[in-house]
Amino acid sequence: MIHQYKLGGCNIVLDVCSGAVHAVDDVAYDIIGMFEKHSREDILEVMEKKYAGSGDTTRKDIEECYGQVEALRDSGQLFAPDTFENMAGELKEKTAGVVKALCLHIAHTCNLNCSYCFASQGKYHGERAVMSFEVGKRALDFLVENSGSRRNLEVDFFGGEPLMNFQVVKDLVAYARSIEKEKGKNFRFTLTTNGILIDDDVIEFANRECSNVVLSLDGRKEIHDRCRVDYAGNGSWDRVVPKFQKLVKARGGKDYYMRGTFTHANPDFLNDIRQMLDLGPTELSTEPVVCAEGDPAALTEEDLPIVSEQYEKLAELMLQRDREGRPFTFYHYMIDLTGGPCIYKRISGCGSGTEYMAVTPWGDLYPCHQFVGEERFCLGNIWDGVTNTEVRSEFASCNVYAHPECRDCWARLYCSGGCAANAYHATGSVTGVYEYGCKLFRKRMECAIMVAVARELGE
């Protein structure tokens, strides 16, 4: 399967199943577009009529180009067959029962009252609660016991707002460090925070113990303060920005993400990216909101062309700043054309419900943080393990080939079938397809590949 597009002055040809990406001239681009459905002579005749008259391209040039396309096909870099479908189930089976990451809901409470919060302001459709040290300790033991031979284990302190239970966070990290050597494990911690409670103690701890820190900022003050307010209705931008800047500086400008959410109020999210850059941080992410249809924050079909244009302009800005010696990272544009995710990851996705689980303050297990509170998806608990094997099997079967709609999609081995939570909330099934999200993802991938190609070409 081939995907061809023109963007940023590049003619890009992606061979979906080999993963090969080609930047080609106009002649090669057109030949590849006709290659599978037309004979050699027909293609050469069409190309000669289109290009030979210009004086820059001869019949011989066209024939040589055709031969190069044939050589790429013969080497498996163009028109490669899909040989992965039969692997999907086998690859999942090899890691069955191995848990590599936990999202610890250290606090089901929050000091902000964000209007678009999928977690119901941290309560997850239930009661406010904080995780005790005893529950957290058992969660870490559960992870160790179920991690098999895997050495590196990931733990995300999440909420609500995890800093509202900061002492337990510190105590759990200390416990994890105390057992690493004995258990032959290496814990890597992430902290996700809205910033209200950041102080020098938090900064020192995060820099010492956390491999990554996620900072929630929606960009422009007026956009951030529109949704990210406290319970008195006051915006939080002025309170958190100086703290974020201090933390980023203390971390040496690395191992963090400033993460925003864009909604119907700001489909022109590039202005928010620019604001983040003006503040100093250069490790950025902004995500499209996912909420119920009819919600005032929900993105609409009318927003789609605006958002698509913003992604293209974002790619242009990244390349411009590269040339100026002021590069920045955008999470969704991180792509490695020479290596990239292994085929297991490309087929199987994030591993929610199997390799990755969320733990509530009282120790229940869910496939990921976005399913917490959806009782039918409760997998079990950290004492008894996974007892709801039916739901675990449902998630184990989640792979790119479980979605009939994905079979003809060129981006399927980049999204791995998409987010199960988004699919469920959009369609009622974890193997459904959130089509709006698919459209955004395809545009992001086109832009990400173009940026990578342009960087490789030195443009």
Salt bridges, closest charged atoms under 4 A:
ASP26 OD1 - LYS6 NZ 3.63
ASP30 OD2 - LYS50 NZ 2.73
GLU41 OE2 - ARG40 NH1 3.14
GLU41 OE1 - ARG59 NH2 3.55
GLU45 OE2 - LYS49 NZ 3.47
GLU48 OE1 - ARG59 NH1 2.95
GLU63 OE2 - ARG59 NE 3.07
ASP74 OD1 - ARG73 NH2 3.00
ASP82 OD2 - ARG412 NH2 3.17
GLU85 OE2 - ARG407 NH2 2.80
ASP141 OD2 - LYS137 NZ 3.75
GLU145 OE2 - ARG138 NH1 2.94
GLU154 OE2 - ARG188 NH2 2.53
GLU180 OE2 - ARG177 NH1 2.82
GLU182 OE2 - LYS183 NZ 3.63
ASP200 OD1 - LYS246 NZ 2.70
ASP201 OD2 - LYS170 NZ 3.10
GLU204 OE2 - ARG208 NH1 2.54
GLU209 OE1 - ARG177 NE 2.80
GLU209 OE2 - ARG208 NE 3.21
ASP225 OD2 - LYS221 NZ 3.11
ASP230 OD2 - ARG239 NH2 3.00
ASP238 OD2 - LYS221 NZ 2.91
ASP268 OD1 - ARG220 NH2 3.07
ASP272 OD1 - ARG220 NE 2.76
GLU287 OE1 - HIS332 NE2 2.87
GLU301 OE1 - LYS439 NZ 3.73
ASP303 OD2 - HIS264 ND1 2.68
GLU309 OE2 - LYS313 NZ 3.73
GLU312 OE2 - LYS443 NZ 2.74
ASP322 OD2 - ARG455 NE 2.60
GLU324 OE1 - ARG326 NH2 2.62
GLU355 OE1 - LYS100 NZ 3.92
GLU374 OE2 - HIS425 NE2 3.45
GLU394 OE2 - ARG376 NH2 3.35
GLU435 OE2 - ARG442 NH2 3.08
GLU446 OE2 - HIS3 NE2 2.75
GLU446 OE1 - LYS443 NZ 3.64
